[in-house]
Amino acid sequence: QVMNTVKQATAEKTQQLERQLEAVAKVRPDQDHKGSVRRINGTARFLDPHTLEVLEVEGTGRRRITADHFIIATGSRPRKLDGLDVDGQVIMTSDHIGEMREFPRSMVILGAGVVGCEFATILANFGRTKVYMIDRAERILPFEDADVARVCATNLEKKGVTVHQRAKLIKMCRTESGQAQYTIEHHTGGCETITVDKAMISIGRIPNTDSLQLDKAGVEMNERGYIVDEDTRTSVPHIYACGDVTMDMALVNVGEIEGRRAAELICGYDGPPLSYSNLSTIMFLDPEVAAIGLNEQQAQAQKIPYRVAVYDYSLVNRAIAMRAPEGFVKLLVTDDEHMRILGMRALGAHASTSLEAVALMIQQGISATALAELFHPHPAITEGLQDCVRMLMGTSIYKPEVFRTALRLSRVSYGSES
């Protein structure tokens, strides 16, 4: 039932896009051109900076296409480990999960980034699968602050997920009985071998650039195969790159905005360059995690002075009413009189409802103090964000010195500023 629902939703979206492409490709009797889009299904490679050769899917025909401009948006695929046989049935990637017909009794997930943690959450939520995770780092979600990762890890463990922390994968293979067996080395030096029904490799993604022969077009790539770009422009002025093929965040909303930007540049509209400072994302974990802008470890790595307020969900009216007090809102602002927003993290029920307002404020450079006097709906999770601002201004009703474990107010500075 779960897979059927997913496939129905996917098919619906695909049909919408197909309908759009067909409509704009039709010949218009009142105009001379043959439509604004022409789709060719096939595998393409560059012959020179202005020419593609396309091996068409249907038949064996080869077609040459010349153009004044190109946009490369070939996406990415799950990264695999050398020497590890991914058969798609027992040892899988995220591409294969949708083909499972029943819940495995047990599964190991290699990697504890967003995708690995999301699938661990999904499977654990159904209560039908014992989930193991292998993570080489000291904690899951290592790119996020420790308080964020700690809540997510605790909840995974409450659901019965076993996280092999600071563990190194020694071997993984499919057994003769059709299961997956893996051996890990713990940070203490001891080794452990476990047999599970399924294994999923979730160690990142790699760009789909290897077959494009970008060297013949003169497009610069880095050592990992990503296209080097600046505001979607590659090293070749008439060739643009969007989405996962670049080093920017591999997110759908990023790919769409970059595609729009490339199209505008091609049509002669320059405008301001893309800014990723207000990039927001949702991690579909339990609790939900909403993220935008900088977190604390990023701000500290860049030595940016900041003030931070943390407001626990146990004090947020909507969370109390929902009986869902687990989580918090964290707001980072500049350590000056302007108090511009640097970033926000929210964990818990309806966490993502705060993202859009913060994204707009970061983009416009608006002071966080503007949130203090807004008439927020009541009760709403966004009241927690408002109270973060009021804490920073010293006007909150609840005081950090009273609710010491639920509220946090800090200032981080460097050198003579300390």
C-alpha positions as a Python dict, from the first residue, in 0.01 Angstrom:
ca = {
    (1, 'Q'): (0, 0, 0),
    (2, 'V'): (281, 238, 84),
    (3, 'M'): (464, 173, -243),
    (4, 'N'): (144, 198, -446),
    (5, 'T'): (70, 537, -293),
    (6, 'V'): (421, 658, -375),
    (7, 'K'): (395, 533, -733),
    (8, 'Q'): (53, 694, -782),
    (9, 'A'): (185, 1028, -661),
    (10, 'T'): (494, 1001, -879),
    (11, 'A'): (289, 905, -1184),
    (12, 'E'): (57, 1200, -1127),
    (13, 'K'): (348, 1444, -1123),
    (14, 'T'): (506, 1281, -1427),
    (15, 'Q'): (180, 1308, -1621),
    (16, 'Q'): (157, 1678, -1539),
    (17, 'L'): (506, 1739, -1677),
    (18, 'E'): (435, 1526, -1985),
    (19, 'R'): (120, 1728, -2049),
    (20, 'Q'): (315, 2052, -2022),
    (21, 'L'): (586, 1935, -2263),
    (22, 'E'): (334, 1812, -2518),
    (23, 'A'): (142, 2139, -2504),
    (24, 'V'): (440, 2368, -2562),
    (25, 'A'): (578, 2139, -2833),
    (26, 'K'): (269, 2156, -3054),
    (27, 'V'): (274, 2347, -3380),
    (28, 'R'): (79, 2670, -3350),
    (29, 'P'): (-113, 2760, -3668),
    (30, 'D'): (-94, 3133, -3596),
    (31, 'Q'): (287, 3127, -3566),
    (32, 'D'): (570, 3026, -3792),
    (33, 'H'): (771, 2816, -3546),
    (34, 'K'): (705, 2450, -3467),
    (35, 'G'): (661, 2488, -3094),
    (36, 'S'): (894, 2606, -2821),
    (37, 'V'): (1015, 2266, -2698),
    (38, 'R'): (1137, 1960, -2879),
    (39, 'R'): (1220, 1653, -2674),
    (40, 'I'): (1463, 1385, -2785),
    (41, 'N'): (1509, 1075, -2569),
    (42, 'G'): (1865, 952, -2578),
    (43, 'T'): (2219, 964, -2443),
    (44, 'A'): (2418, 1274, -2532),
    (45, 'R'): (2784, 1365, -2545),
    (46, 'F'): (2969, 1675, -2661),
    (47, 'L'): (3166, 1666, -2985),
    (48, 'D'): (3276, 2029, -2953),
    (49, 'P'): (3159, 2338, -2761),
    (50, 'H'): (2858, 2384, -2992),
    (51, 'T'): (2771, 2028, -3095),
    (52, 'L'): (2609, 1731, -2925),
    (53, 'E'): (2580, 1377, -3053),
    (54, 'V'): (2271, 1197, -2926),
    (55, 'L'): (2225, 819, -2937),
    (56, 'E'): (1848, 790, -2945),
    (57, 'V'): (1671, 545, -2715),
    (58, 'E'): (1437, 417, -2983),
    (59, 'G'): (1639, 252, -3258),
    (60, 'T'): (2010, 296, -3315),
    (61, 'G'): (1996, 634, -3481),
    (62, 'R'): (2250, 902, -3398),
    (63, 'R'): (2159, 1268, -3418),
    (64, 'R'): (2375, 1578, -3411),
    (65, 'I'): (2245, 1890, -3243),
    (66, 'T'): (2407, 2232, -3262),
    (67, 'A'): (2304, 2522, -3042),
    (68, 'D'): (2411, 2866, -2931),
    (69, 'H'): (2358, 2778, -2566),
    (70, 'F'): (2346, 2462, -2354),
    (71, 'I'): (2214, 2388, -2006),
    (72, 'I'): (2355, 2076, -1840),
    (73, 'A'): (2107, 1934, -1587),
    (74, 'T'): (2182, 1562, -1588),
    (75, 'G'): (2145, 1515, -1213),
    (76, 'S'): (2322, 1260, -996),
    (77, 'R'): (2306, 900, -880),
    (78, 'P'): (2380, 718, -554),
    (79, 'R'): (2748, 668, -486),
    (80, 'K'): (2868, 308, -455),
    (81, 'L'): (3172, 152, -294),
    (82, 'D'): (3444, -5, -505),
    (83, 'G'): (3441, -382, -470),
    (84, 'L'): (3087, -393, -328),
    (85, 'D'): (2831, -566, -549),
    (86, 'V'): (2505, -370, -542),
    (87, 'D'): (2250, -610, -687),
    (88, 'G'): (1944, -395, -620),
    (89, 'Q'): (1763, -675, -436),
    (90, 'V'): (1964, -755, -124),
    (91, 'I'): (2232, -486, -133),
    (92, 'M'): (2063, -169, -253),
    (93, 'T'): (2079, 207, -285),
    (94, 'S'): (1794, 455, -237),
    (95, 'D'): (1704, 399, -604),
    (96, 'H'): (1600, 40, -526),
    (97, 'I'): (1402, 85, -204),
    (98, 'G'): (1083, 156, -396),
    (99, 'E'): (1093, -190, -550),
    (100, 'M'): (1066, -375, -218),
    (101, 'R'): (741, -572, -197),
    (102, 'E'): (747, -642, 177),
    (103, 'F'): (910, -514, 491),
    (104, 'P'): (1245, -682, 560),
    (105, 'R'): (1282, -818, 910),
    (106, 'S'): (1616, -642, 937),
    (107, 'M'): (1818, -391, 738),
    (108, 'V'): (2155, -220, 771),
    (109, 'I'): (2210, 130, 633),
    (110, 'L'): (2564, 237, 554),
    (111, 'G'): (2585, 612, 613),
    (112, 'A'): (2415, 849, 857),
    (113, 'G'): (2355, 1159, 649),
    (114, 'V'): (2009, 1295, 571),
    (115, 'V'): (1904, 1018, 330),
    (116, 'G'): (2028, 738, 554),
    (117, 'C'): (1858, 885, 861),
    (118, 'E'): (1534, 946, 670),
    (119, 'F'): (1508, 586, 552),
    (120, 'A'): (1600, 460, 900),
    (121, 'T'): (1316, 675, 1038),
    (122, 'I'): (1067, 551, 778),
    (123, 'L'): (1140, 183, 838),
    (124, 'A'): (1157, 220, 1216),
    (125, 'N'): (823, 405, 1220),
    (126, 'F'): (643, 104, 1072),
    (127, 'G'): (780, -117, 1347),
    (128, 'R'): (834, -412, 1114),
    (129, 'T'): (1209, -384, 1057),
    (130, 'K'): (1507, -394, 1290),
    (131, 'V'): (1735, -120, 1158),
    (132, 'Y'): (2112, -92, 1198),
    (133, 'M'): (2320, 207, 1088),
    (134, 'I'): (2693, 220, 1023),
    (135, 'D'): (2849, 561, 1080),
    (136, 'R'): (3220, 644, 1077),
    (137, 'A'): (3169, 983, 1243),
    (138, 'E'): (3125, 1050, 1612),
    (139, 'R'): (2757, 1130, 1560),
    (140, 'I'): (2487, 1115, 1294),
    (141, 'L'): (2421, 1425, 1081),
    (142, 'P'): (2778, 1549, 1138),
    (143, 'F'): (2716, 1866, 935),
    (144, 'E'): (2455, 1981, 1189),
    (145, 'D'): (2502, 2111, 1542),
    (146, 'A'): (2544, 1855, 1818),
    (147, 'D'): (2213, 1944, 1986),
    (148, 'V'): (2024, 1878, 1661),
    (149, 'A'): (2200, 1547, 1600),
    (150, 'R'): (2156, 1441, 1962),
    (151, 'V'): (1775, 1473, 1954),
    (152, 'C'): (1752, 1287, 1622),
    (153, 'A'): (1983, 1008, 1740),
    (154, 'T'): (1797, 966, 2068),
    (155, 'N'): (1466, 931, 1886),
    (156, 'L'): (1607, 678, 1641),
    (157, 'E'): (1737, 471, 1931),
    (158, 'K'): (1396, 493, 2103),
    (159, 'K'): (1248, 337, 1790),
    (160, 'G'): (1491, 46, 1819),
    (161, 'V'): (1752, 161, 1568),
    (162, 'T'): (2106, 48, 1650),
    (163, 'V'): (2368, 301, 1543),
    (164, 'H'): (2721, 165, 1504),
    (165, 'Q'): (2899, 489, 1592),
    (166, 'R'): (3264, 541, 1493),
    (167, 'A'): (3256, 211, 1306),
    (168, 'K'): (3444, 118, 989),
    (169, 'L'): (3293, -118, 733),
    (170, 'I'): (3536, -402, 667),
    (171, 'K'): (3324, -619, 442),
    (172, 'M'): (2971, -653, 307),
    (173, 'C'): (2840, -929, 82),
    (174, 'R'): (2534, -1129, -17),
    (175, 'T'): (2520, -1470, 145),
    (176, 'E'): (2422, -1794, -25),
    (177, 'S'): (2090, -1781, 160),
    (178, 'G'): (2008, -1445, 0),
    (179, 'Q'): (2081, -1220, 295),
    (180, 'A'): (2334, -945, 354),
    (181, 'Q'): (2628, -994, 587),
    (182, 'Y'): (2854, -718, 705),
    (183, 'T'): (3162, -690, 924),
    (184, 'I'): (3254, -369, 1104),
    (185, 'E'): (3552, -263, 1310),
    (186, 'H'): (3460, -60, 1618),
    (187, 'H'): (3671, 236, 1728),
    (188, 'T'): (3797, 20, 2013),
    (189, 'G'): (3953, -221, 1763),
    (190, 'G'): (3705, -506, 1800),
    (191, 'C'): (3529, -655, 1497),
    (192, 'E'): (3166, -766, 1469),
    (193, 'T'): (2980, -957, 1198),
    (194, 'I'): (2601, -929, 1160),
    (195, 'T'): (2359, -1086, 911),
    (196, 'V'): (2047, -895, 798),
    (197, 'D'): (1781, -934, 532),
    (198, 'K'): (1870, -620, 335),
    (199, 'A'): (2144, -360, 313),
    (200, 'M'): (2126, -5, 182),
    (201, 'I'): (2427, 202, 76),
    (202, 'S'): (2373, 572, 155),
    (203, 'I'): (2711, 743, 129),
    (204, 'G'): (2624, 1039, -90),
    (205, 'R'): (2572, 1095, -459),
    (206, 'I'): (2792, 1148, -765),
    (207, 'P'): (2716, 1372, -1065),
    (208, 'N'): (2607, 1224, -1398),
    (209, 'T'): (2887, 1383, -1600),
    (210, 'D'): (3117, 1094, -1685),
    (211, 'S'): (2960, 1014, -2025),
    (212, 'L'): (2913, 1373, -2145),
    (213, 'Q'): (3272, 1416, -2270),
    (214, 'L'): (3281, 1765, -2125),
    (215, 'D'): (3652, 1792, -2203),
    (216, 'K'): (3561, 1825, -2572),
    (217, 'A'): (3343, 2121, -2485),
    (218, 'G'): (3613, 2273, -2265),
    (219, 'V'): (3397, 2265, -1951),
    (220, 'E'): (3602, 2261, -1631),
    (221, 'M'): (3532, 1993, -1370),
    (222, 'N'): (3684, 1927, -1030),
    (223, 'E'): (3851, 1604, -921),
    (224, 'R'): (3517, 1457, -805),
    (225, 'G'): (3346, 1504, -1140),
    (226, 'Y'): (3136, 1809, -1047),
    (227, 'I'): (3108, 2095, -1295),
    (228, 'V'): (3276, 2414, -1176),
    (229, 'D'): (3033, 2704, -1213),
    (230, 'E'): (2968, 3059, -1101),
    (231, 'D'): (2605, 3166, -1088),
    (232, 'T'): (2522, 2869, -1320),
    (233, 'R'): (2787, 2975, -1577),
    (234, 'T'): (3055, 2716, -1651),
    (235, 'S'): (3407, 2789, -1774),
    (236, 'V'): (3258, 2804, -2127),
    (237, 'P'): (3045, 3122, -2153),
    (238, 'H'): (2755, 2970, -2349),
    (239, 'I'): (2728, 2650, -2141),
    (240, 'Y'): (2540, 2652, -1809),
    (241, 'A'): (2504, 2392, -1533),
    (242, 'C'): (2216, 2343, -1288),
    (243, 'G'): (2126, 2108, -1006),
    (244, 'D'): (2322, 1810, -880),
    (245, 'V'): (2596, 1830, -1144),
    (246, 'T'): (2742, 2131, -960),
    (247, 'M'): (2887, 2155, -611),
    (248, 'D'): (2582, 2345, -486),
    (249, 'M'): (2329, 2176, -258),
    (250, 'A'): (2168, 1868, -416),
    (251, 'L'): (1810, 1976, -357),
    (252, 'V'): (1510, 1997, -592),
    (253, 'N'): (1436, 2360, -506),
    (254, 'V'): (1800, 2455, -575),
    (255, 'G'): (1796, 2282, -915),
    (256, 'E'): (1476, 2461, -1014),
    (257, 'I'): (1598, 2807, -914),
    (258, 'E'): (1930, 2748, -1092),
    (259, 'G'): (1745, 2636, -1405),
    (260, 'R'): (1540, 2956, -1400),
    (261, 'R'): (1855, 3161, -1350),
    (262, 'A'): (2033, 2996, -1646),
    (263, 'A'): (1732, 3056, -1872),
    (264, 'E'): (1719, 3422, -1771),
    (265, 'L'): (2091, 3470, -1841),
    (266, 'I'): (2055, 3310, -2184),
    (267, 'C'): (1766, 3546, -2263),
    (268, 'G'): (1974, 3849, -2168),
    (269, 'Y'): (1834, 3923, -1822),
    (270, 'D'): (2131, 3966, -1592),
    (271, 'G'): (1984, 4068, -1256),
    (272, 'P'): (2143, 3996, -919),
    (273, 'P'): (2337, 3667, -888),
    (274, 'L'): (2193, 3374, -699),
    (275, 'S'): (2242, 3381, -324),
    (276, 'Y'): (2242, 3061, -120),
    (277, 'S'): (2242, 3232, 220),
    (278, 'N'): (1867, 3176, 260),
    (279, 'L'): (1868, 2816, 139),
    (280, 'S'): (1616, 2616, 339),
    (281, 'T'): (1561, 2244, 369),
    (282, 'I'): (1342, 1996, 554),
    (283, 'M'): (1478, 1670, 690),
    (284, 'F'): (1194, 1420, 716),
    (285, 'L'): (1300, 1266, 1043),
    (286, 'D'): (1122, 1218, 1373),
    (287, 'P'): (1105, 1490, 1484),
    (288, 'E'): (1094, 1690, 1161),
    (289, 'V'): (1401, 1912, 1118),
    (290, 'A'): (1381, 2247, 941),
    (291, 'A'): (1706, 2423, 852),
    (292, 'I'): (1795, 2753, 690),
    (293, 'G'): (2117, 2949, 667),
    (294, 'L'): (2408, 2891, 901),
    (295, 'N'): (2420, 2666, 1204),
    (296, 'E'): (2653, 2727, 1496),
    (297, 'Q'): (2939, 2508, 1381),
    (298, 'Q'): (2937, 2675, 1039),
    (299, 'A'): (2935, 3022, 1193),
    (300, 'Q'): (3222, 2926, 1422),
    (301, 'A'): (3421, 2772, 1135),
    (302, 'Q'): (3388, 3105, 950),
    (303, 'K'): (3462, 3300, 1273),
    (304, 'I'): (3141, 3498, 1240),
    (305, 'P'): (3041, 3668, 1568),
    (306, 'Y'): (2681, 3582, 1653),
    (307, 'R'): (2413, 3570, 1917),
    (308, 'V'): (2196, 3264, 1959),
    (309, 'A'): (1867, 3194, 2132),
    (310, 'V'): (1721, 2846, 2184),
    (311, 'Y'): (1357, 2803, 2286),
    (312, 'D'): (1240, 2458, 2386),
    (313, 'Y'): (915, 2316, 2247),
    (314, 'S'): (804, 2237, 2602),
    (315, 'L'): (734, 2611, 2640),
    (316, 'V'): (564, 2665, 2301),
    (317, 'N'): (185, 2689, 2332),
    (318, 'R'): (100, 2490, 2018),
    (319, 'A'): (342, 2211, 2109),
    (320, 'I'): (195, 2194, 2461),
    (321, 'A'): (-160, 2178, 2319),
    (322, 'M'): (-59, 1902, 2074),
    (323, 'R'): (113, 1709, 2354),
    (324, 'A'): (425, 1715, 2137),
    (325, 'P'): (677, 1900, 2356),
    (326, 'E'): (990, 1740, 2209),
    (327, 'G'): (1209, 1972, 2006),
    (328, 'F'): (1335, 2330, 2001),
    (329, 'V'): (1378, 2643, 1790),
    (330, 'K'): (1727, 2792, 1752),
    (331, 'L'): (1791, 3133, 1597),
    (332, 'L'): (2132, 3283, 1508),
    (333, 'V'): (2168, 3657, 1446),
    (334, 'T'): (2457, 3894, 1384),
    (335, 'D'): (2627, 4025, 1697),
    (336, 'D'): (2550, 4389, 1632),
    (337, 'E'): (2269, 4641, 1662),
    (338, 'H'): (2111, 4525, 1334),
    (339, 'M'): (2061, 4163, 1452),
    (340, 'R'): (2024, 4027, 1099),
    (341, 'I'): (1933, 3660, 1081),
    (342, 'L'): (2221, 3423, 1003),
    (343, 'G'): (2031, 3098, 1034),
    (344, 'M'): (1764, 2897, 1208),
    (345, 'R'): (1713, 2536, 1311),
    (346, 'A'): (1380, 2399, 1428),
    (347, 'L'): (1307, 2044, 1544),
    (348, 'G'): (962, 1915, 1621),
    (349, 'A'): (601, 1920, 1507),
    (350, 'H'): (531, 2171, 1227),
    (351, 'A'): (897, 2278, 1237),
    (352, 'S'): (900, 2379, 871),
    (353, 'T'): (625, 2641, 917),
    (354, 'S'): (887, 2895, 1025),
    (355, 'L'): (1108, 2863, 716),
    (356, 'E'): (946, 3098, 467),
    (357, 'A'): (941, 3406, 689),
    (358, 'V'): (1304, 3353, 788),
    (359, 'A'): (1410, 3290, 426),
    (360, 'L'): (1257, 3619, 316),
    (361, 'M'): (1415, 3808, 604),
    (362, 'I'): (1761, 3668, 527),
    (363, 'Q'): (1719, 3753, 158),
    (364, 'Q'): (1608, 4109, 234),
    (365, 'G'): (1855, 4163, 518),
    (366, 'I'): (1573, 4249, 759),
    (367, 'S'): (1649, 4268, 1130),
    (368, 'A'): (1520, 3980, 1340),
    (369, 'T'): (1358, 4239, 1565),
    (370, 'A'): (1079, 4274, 1306),
    (371, 'L'): (948, 3937, 1425),
    (372, 'A'): (907, 4054, 1783),
    (373, 'E'): (594, 4262, 1733),
    (374, 'L'): (423, 4061, 1457),
    (375, 'F'): (77, 3927, 1534),
    (376, 'H'): (150, 3557, 1499),
    (377, 'P'): (-148, 3320, 1489),
    (378, 'H'): (-216, 3158, 1824),
    (379, 'P'): (-143, 2890, 1909),
    (380, 'A'): (129, 2833, 1648),
    (381, 'I'): (477, 2685, 1643),
    (382, 'T'): (603, 3015, 1500),
    (383, 'E'): (547, 3170, 1842),
    (384, 'G'): (861, 2984, 1949),
    (385, 'L'): (1057, 3171, 1683),
    (386, 'Q'): (910, 3500, 1800),
    (387, 'D'): (1009, 3423, 2157),
    (388, 'C'): (1367, 3352, 2041),
    (389, 'V'): (1382, 3708, 1907),
    (390, 'R'): (1232, 3847, 2227),
    (391, 'M'): (1495, 3660, 2429),
    (392, 'L'): (1767, 3822, 2219),
    (393, 'M'): (1606, 4162, 2284),
    (394, 'G'): (1561, 4092, 2656),
    (395, 'T'): (1181, 4125, 2633),
    (396, 'S'): (1067, 3762, 2653),
    (397, 'I'): (811, 3660, 2916),
    (398, 'Y'): (999, 3343, 3009),
    (399, 'K'): (1350, 3415, 3133),
    (400, 'P'): (1660, 3198, 3067),
    (401, 'E'): (1766, 3230, 3431),
    (402, 'V'): (1439, 3065, 3535),
    (403, 'F'): (1402, 2794, 3270),
    (404, 'R'): (1768, 2702, 3258),
    (405, 'T'): (1726, 2367, 3083),
    (406, 'A'): (1462, 2488, 2835),
    (407, 'L'): (1605, 2824, 2730),
    (408, 'R'): (1951, 2926, 2614),
    (409, 'L'): (2087, 3269, 2535),
    (410, 'S'): (2451, 3300, 2426),
    (411, 'R'): (2696, 3526, 2247),
    (412, 'V'): (2998, 3404, 2052),
    (413, 'S'): (3277, 3644, 1958),
    (414, 'Y'): (3647, 3626, 1869),
    (415, 'G'): (3973, 3793, 1965),
    (416, 'S'): (3942, 4142, 2106),
    (417, 'E'): (3562, 4123, 2070),
    (418, 'S'): (3541, 3860, 2343),
}
